[in-house]
Amino acid sequence: MGMNLVVLVYAATKEYPKEEKYSLVYQINRSVISVLSNIAEGSGKNTDKDFAKYLYLCLVSLYELETQMITSHRLNFISEEKFEEVIKVINELEKMLIGFIRKINPVTEHLNSNF
């Protein structure tokens, strides 16, 4: 699902104004790549506690990406259809990550209880 998010986001940002290439688009692309990178890096750790730290960083990147996509939508850089598609995947990943983090590291109960 994370790789699908990267593809969706990169396709969506291709339509942004050229003047956003080195500002908002750059930040969005960094955020979405950070999601996958933290999962990959964390999976190589020796303990569940260490893995959970990287998953938490992944979650933070998803929150950042979500904010950037909302901003993009409000600035009319992304269509309603693409925005909803991206947000849906982001929210699904957030729920999955929170559940997984809680499972491998119960100390993280402070995570958003809405999920």
C-alpha positions as CSV (number, residue, x, y, z in Angstrom):
1,M,0.0,0.0,0.0
2,G,2.9,2.4,0.7
3,M,4.3,1.9,-2.8
4,N,0.8,2.7,-4.2
5,L,0.8,5.9,-2.2
6,V,4.1,6.9,-3.7
7,V,2.8,6.3,-7.3
8,L,-0.4,8.2,-6.6
9,V,1.4,11.2,-5.0
10,Y,4.0,11.4,-7.7
11,A,1.3,11.3,-10.4
12,A,-0.7,14.0,-8.7
13,T,2.3,16.4,-8.2
14,K,3.1,16.2,-11.9
15,E,0.1,18.5,-12.5
16,Y,1.2,21.1,-10.0
17,P,2.4,24.5,-11.2
18,K,6.0,24.6,-12.2
19,E,6.8,27.3,-9.6
20,E,5.9,24.7,-6.9
21,K,8.5,22.2,-8.1
22,Y,11.1,23.3,-5.6
23,S,8.8,24.1,-2.7
24,L,5.6,22.2,-2.1
25,V,6.2,19.4,-4.6
26,Y,9.7,18.8,-3.2
27,Q,8.3,18.6,0.4
28,I,5.4,16.3,-0.6
29,N,7.8,14.0,-2.4
30,R,10.2,13.9,0.5
31,S,7.3,13.1,2.9
32,V,6.0,10.2,0.8
33,I,9.5,8.7,0.3
34,S,10.1,9.1,4.0
35,V,7.1,6.8,4.7
36,L,8.6,3.9,2.8
37,S,12.2,4.6,3.9
38,N,11.3,4.5,7.6
39,I,9.4,1.2,7.2
40,A,12.3,-0.3,5.3
41,E,14.9,0.9,7.8
42,G,12.9,0.0,10.8
43,S,12.3,-3.6,9.6
44,G,16.0,-4.1,9.8
45,K,16.2,-3.3,13.5
46,N,16.7,-6.1,16.0
47,T,14.0,-5.3,18.5
48,D,10.3,-4.5,18.3
49,K,10.9,-1.3,20.3
50,D,13.4,0.0,17.7
51,F,11.1,-1.0,14.9
52,A,8.2,0.8,16.5
53,K,10.4,4.0,16.6
54,Y,10.8,3.9,12.9
55,L,7.1,3.1,12.3
56,Y,6.3,6.2,14.5
57,L,8.5,8.3,12.2
58,C,6.6,6.9,9.3
59,L,3.4,7.9,10.9
60,V,4.7,11.4,11.5
61,S,5.6,11.6,7.8
62,L,2.1,10.5,6.9
63,Y,0.6,13.3,9.0
64,E,3.0,15.8,7.3
65,L,2.0,14.4,3.9
66,E,-1.7,14.7,4.8
67,T,-1.3,18.3,5.7
68,Q,0.6,19.0,2.5
69,M,-2.1,17.3,0.4
70,I,-4.9,19.3,2.2
71,T,-2.9,22.5,1.5
72,S,-2.5,21.5,-2.2
73,H,-6.2,20.8,-2.4
74,R,-7.1,24.2,-0.9
75,L,-4.8,25.9,-3.4
76,N,-6.5,24.0,-6.2
77,F,-3.3,22.2,-7.2
78,I,-5.0,18.8,-7.1
79,S,-8.4,17.7,-8.3
80,E,-11.0,16.6,-5.9
81,E,-10.9,13.0,-7.2
82,K,-7.1,12.7,-6.8
83,F,-7.2,14.4,-3.5
84,E,-9.8,12.0,-2.1
85,E,-7.9,9.0,-3.5
86,V,-4.6,10.1,-1.9
87,I,-6.3,11.0,1.4
88,K,-8.0,7.6,1.5
89,V,-4.8,5.7,1.2
90,I,-3.0,8.0,3.7
91,N,-5.8,7.4,6.3
92,E,-5.7,3.6,5.7
93,L,-2.0,3.6,6.2
94,E,-2.3,5.7,9.3
95,K,-4.7,3.2,10.8
96,M,-2.6,0.2,9.9
97,L,0.5,1.8,11.3
98,I,-1.1,2.8,14.6
99,G,-2.4,-0.7,15.0
100,F,0.9,-2.3,14.2
101,I,2.8,0.1,16.5
102,R,0.5,-0.7,19.4
103,K,0.8,-4.4,18.8
104,I,4.6,-4.5,18.8
105,N,5.1,-1.8,21.4
106,P,2.1,-1.4,23.8
107,V,3.8,1.5,25.5
108,T,2.6,3.7,22.6
109,E,-1.1,3.8,23.8
110,H,-0.9,7.5,23.6
111,L,-1.3,7.4,19.8
112,N,-4.5,8.9,18.5
113,S,-7.3,6.9,20.0
114,N,-9.6,7.6,17.1
115,F,-8.1,4.7,15.2
